[in-house]
């Protein structure tokens, strides 16, 4: 009798636990679907919003020319100047604090959907040195694509060995993003700048030259170099004209950075890809008034630089 009661109690407990798991699973999937719907509505109503740059690049951009990179890309390439010179449509998909691995992932995801004529890829040599910690600062921008895209999955999984387990929960993919999804739905962003975010030219103290130094023994990440070359080859196979640039900064180059640039340039050259290093270009580092800070040019600097880039692209096409 007592044994039967214990068995019944255990059965009830198991059924309740199972029911709770099913309810939690349903809530998890429901919330995930709600966030996905909010993203879709926001992309439809306000695609130019800064919160949606990654999603626009992956799902919507269809211009002849696409700019990919971090904040240096977002602040250094003026689409209106490129459009005027190249006679092509242009969109700037630069994303703040999103470095090589994010950029590499976005380019590959974008190429699965459509093939632009030109990709301008603004590279930061520091991404290829030492640890990968900062490569995952904004990994959550791509977690919504984890379940459907192999490139996104590989990138997200690289962040931590725990990520595959965390990503079982759909809510985790959208964690901390509620305001990012809601604000663009109720606000309007000026789409005329096409992803370019100009930095002011006045109202602050112009920067002093930042002197960079090698920090102990630093090694070049060969895995990143391999990813870089693989993506170059994929662009070439798809008929995309890829231009890789290192845009100006108001800082010195360390020996390790110089070595990275040398290797990147060699890989580009071996694959017939245009590469331009403007990091320490005299036109810019001789004039602090072209910079907002040591890492970013202001609008004046960006316009001068974009004009140089446009002419460089036209020259390469004329050869």
C-alpha atoms as a printed R data frame, in Angstrom:
    type eleno elety resid chain resno      x      y       z
1   ATOM     1    CA   UNK     A     1  0.000  0.000   0.000
2   ATOM     2    CA   UNK     A     2  2.695  2.443   1.028
3   ATOM     3    CA   UNK     A     3  4.729  1.379  -1.989
4   ATOM     4    CA   UNK     A     4  1.763  2.189  -4.277
5   ATOM     5    CA   UNK     A     5  1.376  5.618  -2.671
6   ATOM     6    CA   UNK     A     6  5.066  6.339  -3.153
7   ATOM     7    CA   UNK     A     7  4.866  5.274  -6.778
8   ATOM     8    CA   UNK     A     8  1.808  7.479  -7.334
9   ATOM     9    CA   UNK     A     9  3.523 10.459  -5.715
10  ATOM    10    CA   UNK     A    10  6.617  9.928  -7.849
11  ATOM    11    CA   UNK     A    11  4.474  9.656 -10.971
12  ATOM    12    CA   UNK     A    12  2.634 12.883 -10.119
13  ATOM    13    CA   UNK     A    13  5.933 14.657  -9.478
14  ATOM    14    CA   UNK     A    14  7.339 13.466 -12.829
15  ATOM    15    CA   UNK     A    15  4.198 14.548 -14.672
16  ATOM    16    CA   UNK     A    16  4.254 17.979 -13.038
17  ATOM    17    CA   UNK     A    17  7.939 18.367 -13.852
18  ATOM    18    CA   UNK     A    18  7.308 17.337 -17.447
19  ATOM    19    CA   UNK     A    19  4.396 19.765 -17.712
20  ATOM    20    CA   UNK     A    20  6.559 22.579 -16.315
21  ATOM    21    CA   UNK     A    21  9.309 21.806 -18.845
22  ATOM    22    CA   UNK     A    22  6.756 21.822 -21.694
23  ATOM    23    CA   UNK     A    23  5.328 25.164 -20.509
24  ATOM    24    CA   UNK     A    24  8.793 26.719 -20.189
25  ATOM    25    CA   UNK     A    25  9.743 25.358 -23.608
26  ATOM    26    CA   UNK     A    26  6.606 26.896 -25.110
27  ATOM    27    CA   UNK     A    27  7.206 30.263 -23.408
28  ATOM    28    CA   UNK     A    28 10.813 30.229 -24.614
29  ATOM    29    CA   UNK     A    29  9.767 29.591 -28.218
30  ATOM    30    CA   UNK     A    30  6.920 32.128 -28.002
31  ATOM    31    CA   UNK     A    31  9.219 34.908 -26.759
32  ATOM    32    CA   UNK     A    32 11.784 34.024 -29.414
33  ATOM    33    CA   UNK     A    33  9.105 34.285 -32.109
34  ATOM    34    CA   UNK     A    34  7.926 37.633 -30.689
35  ATOM    35    CA   UNK     A    35 11.449 39.073 -30.862
36  ATOM    36    CA   UNK     A    36 11.865 37.779 -34.402
37  ATOM    37    CA   UNK     A    37  8.623 39.496 -35.381
38  ATOM    38    CA   UNK     A    38  9.748 42.769 -33.761
39  ATOM    39    CA   UNK     A    39 13.005 42.596 -35.724
40  ATOM    40    CA   UNK     A    40 11.110 42.079 -38.975
41  ATOM    41    CA   UNK     A    41  8.746 44.995 -38.255
42  ATOM    42    CA   UNK     A    42 11.648 47.272 -37.335
43  ATOM    43    CA   UNK     A    43 13.566 46.362 -40.489
44  ATOM    44    CA   UNK     A    44 10.478 47.159 -42.542
45  ATOM    45    CA   UNK     A    45  9.630 50.462 -40.824
46  ATOM    46    CA   UNK     A    46 13.062 51.834 -39.945
47  ATOM    47    CA   UNK     A    47 15.848 49.893 -41.714
48  ATOM    48    CA   UNK     A    48 18.381 52.732 -41.412
49  ATOM    49    CA   UNK     A    49 18.386 52.655 -37.600
50  ATOM    50    CA   UNK     A    50 21.828 52.038 -36.085
51  ATOM    51    CA   UNK     A    51 20.444 49.198 -33.938
52  ATOM    52    CA   UNK     A    52 19.534 47.311 -37.104
53  ATOM    53    CA   UNK     A    53 22.781 47.712 -39.076
54  ATOM    54    CA   UNK     A    54 23.787 44.050 -38.698
55  ATOM    55    CA   UNK     A    55 20.316 42.786 -39.608
56  ATOM    56    CA   UNK     A    56 20.068 45.142 -42.578
57  ATOM    57    CA   UNK     A    57 23.448 43.934 -43.892
58  ATOM    58    CA   UNK     A    58 22.442 40.290 -43.584
59  ATOM    59    CA   UNK     A    59 18.812 40.477 -44.685
60  ATOM    60    CA   UNK     A    60 18.129 43.604 -46.723
61  ATOM    61    CA   UNK     A    61 21.061 45.470 -48.272
62  ATOM    62    CA   UNK     A    62 21.052 45.147 -52.064
63  ATOM    63    CA   UNK     A    63 23.245 47.990 -53.303
64  ATOM    64    CA   UNK     A    64 26.007 47.680 -55.899
65  ATOM    65    CA   UNK     A    65 28.622 48.596 -53.297
66  ATOM    66    CA   UNK     A    66 28.690 47.596 -49.615
67  ATOM    67    CA   UNK     A    67 31.082 48.904 -46.952
68  ATOM    68    CA   UNK     A    68 31.927 46.426 -44.177
69  ATOM    69    CA   UNK     A    69 33.918 47.134 -41.008
70  ATOM    70    CA   UNK     A    70 33.778 48.439 -37.454
71  ATOM    71    CA   UNK     A    71 33.088 52.007 -36.263
72  ATOM    72    CA   UNK     A    72 36.035 53.105 -38.410
73  ATOM    73    CA   UNK     A    73 34.074 51.993 -41.458
74  ATOM    74    CA   UNK     A    74 30.845 53.605 -40.209
75  ATOM    75    CA   UNK     A    75 32.620 56.953 -39.681
76  ATOM    76    CA   UNK     A    76 35.170 56.925 -42.521
77  ATOM    77    CA   UNK     A    77 33.284 56.099 -45.756
78  ATOM    78    CA   UNK     A    78 30.736 58.550 -47.152
79  ATOM    79    CA   UNK     A    79 28.278 56.754 -49.500
80  ATOM    80    CA   UNK     A    80 27.183 59.938 -51.297
81  ATOM    81    CA   UNK     A    81 30.776 60.592 -52.447
82  ATOM    82    CA   UNK     A    82 31.272 56.986 -53.544
83  ATOM    83    CA   UNK     A    83 27.976 57.029 -55.433
84  ATOM    84    CA   UNK     A    84 28.880 60.232 -57.245
85  ATOM    85    CA   UNK     A    85 32.307 58.966 -58.310
86  ATOM    86    CA   UNK     A    86 31.492 55.321 -59.028
87  ATOM    87    CA   UNK     A    87 28.000 55.831 -60.475
88  ATOM    88    CA   UNK     A    88 26.769 52.935 -58.332
89  ATOM    89    CA   UNK     A    89 24.453 52.578 -55.344
90  ATOM    90    CA   UNK     A    90 26.287 52.343 -51.997
91  ATOM    91    CA   UNK     A    91 25.425 51.446 -48.405
92  ATOM    92    CA   UNK     A    92 27.702 51.621 -45.367
93  ATOM    93    CA   UNK     A    93 27.225 48.594 -43.087
94  ATOM    94    CA   UNK     A    94 30.011 49.494 -40.633
95  ATOM    95    CA   UNK     A    95 29.134 48.445 -37.076
96  ATOM    96    CA   UNK     A    96 30.591 49.910 -33.874
97  ATOM    97    CA   UNK     A    97 32.850 47.589 -31.816
98  ATOM    98    CA   UNK     A    98 32.466 44.716 -34.278
99  ATOM    99    CA   UNK     A    99 35.805 43.476 -35.505
100 ATOM   100    CA   UNK     A   100 37.268 40.939 -37.910
101 ATOM   101    CA   UNK     A   101 35.379 37.760 -36.974
102 ATOM   102    CA   UNK     A   102 32.023 39.576 -36.982
103 ATOM   103    CA   UNK     A   103 32.849 41.245 -40.302
104 ATOM   104    CA   UNK     A   104 33.997 37.980 -41.841
105 ATOM   105    CA   UNK     A   105 30.781 36.294 -40.738
106 ATOM   106    CA   UNK     A   106 28.547 39.082 -42.101
107 ATOM   107    CA   UNK     A   107 30.270 39.075 -45.492
108 ATOM   108    CA   UNK     A   108 29.791 35.317 -45.838
109 ATOM   109    CA   UNK     A   109 26.163 35.480 -44.691
110 ATOM   110    CA   UNK     A   110 25.472 38.348 -47.076
111 ATOM   111    CA   UNK     A   111 26.970 36.441 -50.024
112 ATOM   112    CA   UNK     A   112 24.535 33.595 -49.394
113 ATOM   113    CA   UNK     A   113 21.670 35.996 -50.129
114 ATOM   114    CA   UNK     A   114 22.961 38.304 -52.861
115 ATOM   115    CA   UNK     A   115 26.129 39.270 -54.736
116 ATOM   116    CA   UNK     A   116 27.185 42.949 -54.692
117 ATOM   117    CA   UNK     A   117 29.481 44.261 -57.407
118 ATOM   118    CA   UNK     A   118 31.960 45.688 -54.899
119 ATOM   119    CA   UNK     A   119 32.712 45.091 -51.223
120 ATOM   120    CA   UNK     A   120 34.855 47.660 -49.438
121 ATOM   121    CA   UNK     A   121 36.286 45.942 -46.360
122 ATOM   122    CA   UNK     A   122 37.857 48.181 -43.726
123 ATOM   123    CA   UNK     A   123 40.256 45.993 -41.738
124 ATOM   124    CA   UNK     A   124 41.772 46.662 -38.318
125 ATOM   125    CA   UNK     A   125 45.200 44.972 -38.091
126 ATOM   126    CA   UNK     A   126 44.886 44.706 -34.294
127 ATOM   127    CA   UNK     A   127 42.250 41.990 -34.784
128 ATOM   128    CA   UNK     A   128 44.961 39.632 -35.994
129 ATOM   129    CA   UNK     A   129 47.181 40.010 -32.918
130 ATOM   130    CA   UNK     A   130 47.045 38.088 -29.645
131 ATOM   131    CA   UNK     A   131 43.835 36.897 -27.969
132 ATOM   132    CA   UNK     A   132 40.358 37.047 -29.474
133 ATOM   133    CA   UNK     A   133 38.590 38.626 -26.470
134 ATOM   134    CA   UNK     A   134 37.389 41.794 -28.155
135 ATOM   135    CA   UNK     A   135 36.212 39.868 -31.220
136 ATOM   136    CA   UNK     A   136 33.148 38.842 -29.203
137 ATOM   137    CA   UNK     A   137 32.144 42.206 -27.696
138 ATOM   138    CA   UNK     A   138 28.993 42.241 -29.823
139 ATOM   139    CA   UNK     A   139 28.585 38.558 -30.569
140 ATOM   140    CA   UNK     A   140 24.910 38.856 -29.540
141 ATOM   141    CA   UNK     A   141 24.176 40.800 -32.732
142 ATOM   142    CA   UNK     A   142 24.406 37.518 -34.621
143 ATOM   143    CA   UNK     A   143 22.840 35.118 -32.107
144 ATOM   144    CA   UNK     A   144 19.380 35.523 -33.738
145 ATOM   145    CA   UNK     A   145 20.820 33.750 -36.802
146 ATOM   146    CA   UNK     A   146 22.415 30.925 -34.815
147 ATOM   147    CA   UNK     A   147 19.703 28.380 -35.599
148 ATOM   148    CA   UNK     A   148 19.572 28.914 -39.346
149 ATOM   149    CA   UNK     A   149 23.045 29.913 -40.520
150 ATOM   150    CA   UNK     A   150 26.251 27.890 -40.213
151 ATOM   151    CA   UNK     A   151 28.549 30.944 -40.316
152 ATOM   152    CA   UNK     A   152 26.675 32.614 -37.456
153 ATOM   153    CA   UNK     A   153 26.674 29.370 -35.473
154 ATOM   154    CA   UNK     A   154 30.449 28.888 -35.835
155 ATOM   155    CA   UNK     A   155 31.128 32.493 -34.838
156 ATOM   156    CA   UNK     A   156 28.853 32.370 -31.782
157 ATOM   157    CA   UNK     A   157 30.204 28.987 -30.675
158 ATOM   158    CA   UNK     A   158 33.760 30.370 -30.787
159 ATOM   159    CA   UNK     A   159 32.866 32.831 -28.007
160 ATOM   160    CA   UNK     A   160 32.678 30.111 -25.359
161 ATOM   161    CA   UNK     A   161 32.493 26.342 -25.054
162 ATOM   162    CA   UNK     A   162 29.223 26.929 -23.168
163 ATOM   163    CA   UNK     A   163 27.504 28.729 -26.040
164 ATOM   164    CA   UNK     A   164 25.981 25.614 -27.696
165 ATOM   165    CA   UNK     A   165 24.259 24.815 -24.396
166 ATOM   166    CA   UNK     A   166 23.144 28.395 -23.762
167 ATOM   167    CA   UNK     A   167 21.742 28.674 -27.267
168 ATOM   168    CA   UNK     A   168 19.298 25.849 -26.612
169 ATOM   169    CA   UNK     A   169 17.269 28.640 -25.009
170 ATOM   170    CA   UNK     A   170 15.755 30.900 -27.686
171 ATOM   171    CA   UNK     A   171 15.344 33.721 -25.173
172 ATOM   172    CA   UNK     A   172 19.098 33.744 -24.694
173 ATOM   173    CA   UNK     A   173 19.548 34.654 -28.366
174 ATOM   174    CA   UNK     A   174 17.633 37.893 -27.788
175 ATOM   175    CA   UNK     A   175 18.794 38.630 -24.249
176 ATOM   176    CA   UNK     A   176 19.344 42.364 -23.521
177 ATOM   177    CA   UNK     A   177 17.891 43.397 -26.873
178 ATOM   178    CA   UNK     A   178 14.351 44.540 -26.001
179 ATOM   179    CA   UNK     A   179 15.090 48.276 -26.340
180 ATOM   180    CA   UNK     A   180 17.171 47.627 -29.491
181 ATOM   181    CA   UNK     A   181 14.122 46.115 -31.127
182 ATOM   182    CA   UNK     A   182 11.438 48.444 -29.775
183 ATOM   183    CA   UNK     A   183 13.029 51.876 -30.271
184 ATOM   184    CA   UNK     A   184 13.458 51.619 -34.075
185 ATOM   185    CA   UNK     A   185  9.792 50.667 -34.427
186 ATOM   186    CA   UNK     A   186  8.599 53.912 -32.821
187 ATOM   187    CA   UNK     A   187 11.342 56.231 -34.085
188 ATOM   188    CA   UNK     A   188 12.451 57.384 -37.529
189 ATOM   189    CA   UNK     A   189 16.056 57.461 -38.700
190 ATOM   190    CA   UNK     A   190 17.222 59.627 -41.589
191 ATOM   191    CA   UNK     A   191 18.014 57.124 -44.344
192 ATOM   192    CA   UNK     A   192 19.755 59.650 -46.611
193 ATOM   193    CA   UNK     A   193 23.219 59.040 -45.078
194 ATOM   194    CA   UNK     A   194 22.960 55.342 -46.011
195 ATOM   195    CA   UNK     A   195 24.673 53.979 -42.922
196 ATOM   196    CA   UNK     A   196 27.314 56.700 -42.624
197 ATOM   197    CA   UNK     A   197 27.575 58.344 -39.205
198 ATOM   198    CA   UNK     A   198 29.592 61.587 -39.473
199 ATOM   199    CA   UNK     A   199 31.600 62.677 -36.457
200 ATOM   200    CA   UNK     A   200 31.568 66.418 -35.624
201 ATOM   201    CA   UNK     A   201 34.357 68.692 -36.837
202 ATOM   202    CA   UNK     A   202 34.076 71.250 -34.019
203 ATOM   203    CA   UNK     A   203 33.308 71.519 -30.312
204 ATOM   204    CA   UNK     A   204 36.145 69.399 -28.967
205 ATOM   205    CA   UNK     A   205 39.908 69.397 -28.546
206 ATOM   206    CA   UNK     A   206 41.692 67.821 -31.492
207 ATOM   207    CA   UNK     A   207 43.643 64.690 -30.519
208 ATOM   208    CA   UNK     A   208 47.355 64.325 -29.931
209 ATOM   209    CA   UNK     A   209 49.261 61.601 -31.707
210 ATOM   210    CA   UNK     A   210 48.811 58.312 -29.831
211 ATOM   211    CA   UNK     A   211 52.079 56.435 -29.540
212 ATOM   212    CA   UNK     A   212 51.510 52.697 -29.699
213 ATOM   213    CA   UNK     A   213 54.019 50.204 -28.325
214 ATOM   214    CA   UNK     A   214 54.341 46.450 -28.713
215 ATOM   215    CA   UNK     A   215 53.162 44.789 -25.495
216 ATOM   216    CA   UNK     A   216 55.630 42.035 -24.733
217 ATOM   217    CA   UNK     A   217 55.604 39.004 -26.993
218 ATOM   218    CA   UNK     A   218 52.696 39.286 -29.391
219 ATOM   219    CA   UNK     A   219 51.900 36.707 -32.004
220 ATOM   220    CA   UNK     A   220 49.913 36.932 -35.205
221 ATOM   221    CA   UNK     A   221 46.792 34.765 -35.204
222 ATOM   222    CA   UNK     A   222 47.276 32.527 -38.220
223 ATOM   223    CA   UNK     A   223 43.745 31.154 -37.954
224 ATOM   224    CA   UNK     A   224 42.402 34.651 -38.596
225 ATOM   225    CA   UNK     A   225 44.737 35.003 -41.561
226 ATOM   226    CA   UNK     A   226 43.321 31.771 -42.984
227 ATOM   227    CA   UNK     A   227 39.746 33.016 -42.540
228 ATOM   228    CA   UNK     A   228 40.713 36.258 -44.278
229 ATOM   229    CA   UNK     A   229 42.142 34.417 -47.277
230 ATOM   230    CA   UNK     A   230 39.175 32.035 -47.456
231 ATOM   231    CA   UNK     A   231 36.731 34.954 -47.645
232 ATOM   232    CA   UNK     A   232 38.841 36.717 -50.278
233 ATOM   233    CA   UNK     A   233 38.661 33.565 -52.409
234 ATOM   234    CA   UNK     A   234 34.901 33.284 -51.872
235 ATOM   235    CA   UNK     A   235 34.395 36.873 -53.049
236 ATOM   236    CA   UNK     A   236 36.493 36.138 -56.110
237 ATOM   237    CA   UNK     A   237 34.562 32.935 -56.881
238 ATOM   238    CA   UNK     A   238 31.293 34.882 -56.720
239 ATOM   239    CA   UNK     A   239 32.532 37.647 -59.032
240 ATOM   240    CA   UNK     A   240 32.692 40.275 -56.266
241 ATOM   241    CA   UNK     A   241 35.386 42.929 -56.640
242 ATOM   242    CA   UNK     A   242 36.840 43.169 -53.117
243 ATOM   243    CA   UNK     A   243 38.808 46.168 -51.899
244 ATOM   244    CA   UNK     A   244 40.555 45.855 -48.540
245 ATOM   245    CA   UNK     A   245 41.640 49.043 -46.782
246 ATOM   246    CA   UNK     A   246 43.195 50.058 -43.489
247 ATOM   247    CA   UNK     A   247 41.808 53.543 -42.905
248 ATOM   248    CA   UNK     A   248 43.797 56.363 -41.229
249 ATOM   249    CA   UNK     A   249 44.272 56.696 -37.488
250 ATOM   250    CA   UNK     A   250 46.092 59.374 -35.511
251 ATOM   251    CA   UNK     A   251 48.494 56.899 -33.943
252 ATOM   252    CA   UNK     A   252 51.798 55.225 -34.622
253 ATOM   253    CA   UNK     A   253 52.162 51.679 -35.947
254 ATOM   254    CA   UNK     A   254 53.857 49.045 -33.798
255 ATOM   255    CA   UNK     A   255 56.246 46.524 -35.307
256 ATOM   256    CA   UNK     A   256 53.639 43.797 -34.856
257 ATOM   257    CA   UNK     A   257 50.954 45.831 -36.634
258 ATOM   258    CA   UNK     A   258 53.372 46.504 -39.496
259 ATOM   259    CA   UNK     A   259 53.985 42.761 -39.794
260 ATOM   260    CA   UNK     A   260 50.228 42.062 -39.820
261 ATOM   261    CA   UNK     A   261 49.684 44.620 -42.569
262 ATOM   262    CA   UNK     A   262 52.528 43.102 -44.556
263 ATOM   263    CA   UNK     A   263 50.980 39.618 -44.311
264 ATOM   264    CA   UNK     A   264 47.478 40.874 -45.148
265 ATOM   265    CA   UNK     A   265 48.843 42.699 -48.179
266 ATOM   266    CA   UNK     A   266 50.718 39.587 -49.303
267 ATOM   267    CA   UNK     A   267 47.569 37.435 -49.031
268 ATOM   268    CA   UNK     A   268 45.583 40.039 -50.983
269 ATOM   269    CA   UNK     A   269 48.256 40.283 -53.662
270 ATOM   270    CA   UNK     A   270 48.426 36.492 -54.063
271 ATOM   271    CA   UNK     A   271 44.671 36.497 -54.684
272 ATOM   272    CA   UNK     A   272 44.642 39.519 -57.030
273 ATOM   273    CA   UNK     A   273 42.755 41.613 -54.500
274 ATOM   274    CA   UNK     A   274 43.289 45.345 -54.079
275 ATOM   275    CA   UNK     A   275 44.794 46.316 -50.702
276 ATOM   276    CA   UNK     A   276 45.511 49.811 -49.416
277 ATOM   277    CA   UNK     A   277 47.135 50.757 -46.104
278 ATOM   278    CA   UNK     A   278 46.308 54.375 -45.186
279 ATOM   279    CA   UNK     A   279 46.837 53.930 -41.451
280 ATOM   280    CA   UNK     A   280 49.785 56.333 -41.338
281 ATOM   281    CA   UNK     A   281 49.138 58.224 -44.555
282 ATOM   282    CA   UNK     A   282 50.874 61.599 -44.383
283 ATOM   283    CA   UNK     A   283 47.797 63.419 -45.712
284 ATOM   284    CA   UNK     A   284 45.999 62.569 -42.485
285 ATOM   285    CA   UNK     A   285 48.536 62.127 -39.681
286 ATOM   286    CA   UNK     A   286 49.998 65.546 -40.471
287 ATOM   287    CA   UNK     A   287 46.657 67.204 -39.669
288 ATOM   288    CA   UNK     A   288 44.935 66.476 -36.302
289 ATOM   289    CA   UNK     A   289 41.972 68.631 -37.397
290 ATOM   290    CA   UNK     A   290 40.845 65.721 -39.558
291 ATOM   291    CA   UNK     A   291 40.295 63.523 -36.475
292 ATOM   292    CA   UNK     A   292 37.692 63.322 -33.728
293 ATOM   293    CA   UNK     A   293 39.978 61.079 -31.664
294 ATOM   294    CA   UNK     A   294 43.056 58.945 -32.229
295 ATOM   295    CA   UNK     A   295 41.016 56.142 -33.814
296 ATOM   296    CA   UNK     A   296 38.384 58.001 -35.830
297 ATOM   297    CA   UNK     A   297 38.359 60.770 -38.415
298 ATOM   298    CA   UNK     A   298 35.757 63.504 -38.251
299 ATOM   299    CA   UNK     A   299 33.470 64.336 -41.173
300 ATOM   300    CA   UNK     A   300 36.113 66.496 -42.873
301 ATOM   301    CA   UNK     A   301 38.684 63.719 -42.727
302 ATOM   302    CA   UNK     A   302 36.166 61.101 -43.858
303 ATOM   303    CA   UNK     A   303 35.222 63.119 -46.931
304 ATOM   304    CA   UNK     A   304 38.839 63.576 -47.991
305 ATOM   305    CA   UNK     A   305 39.549 59.891 -47.388
306 ATOM   306    CA   UNK     A   306 36.432 58.682 -49.230
307 ATOM   307    CA   UNK     A   307 37.372 60.775 -52.253
308 ATOM   308    CA   UNK     A   308 40.816 59.111 -52.277
309 ATOM   309    CA   UNK     A   309 39.210 55.668 -52.007
310 ATOM   310    CA   UNK     A   310 36.746 56.391 -54.832
311 ATOM   311    CA   UNK     A   311 39.574 57.436 -57.132
312 ATOM   312    CA   UNK     A   312 41.585 54.361 -56.121
313 ATOM   313    CA   UNK     A   313 38.658 52.094 -57.026
314 ATOM   314    CA   UNK     A   314 38.125 53.841 -60.348
315 ATOM   315    CA   UNK     A   315 41.817 53.496 -61.140
316 ATOM   316    CA   UNK     A   316 41.756 49.748 -60.382
317 ATOM   317    CA   UNK     A   317 38.761 49.272 -62.629
318 ATOM   318    CA   UNK     A   318 40.476 51.140 -65.467
319 ATOM   319    CA   UNK     A   319 43.512 48.811 -65.498
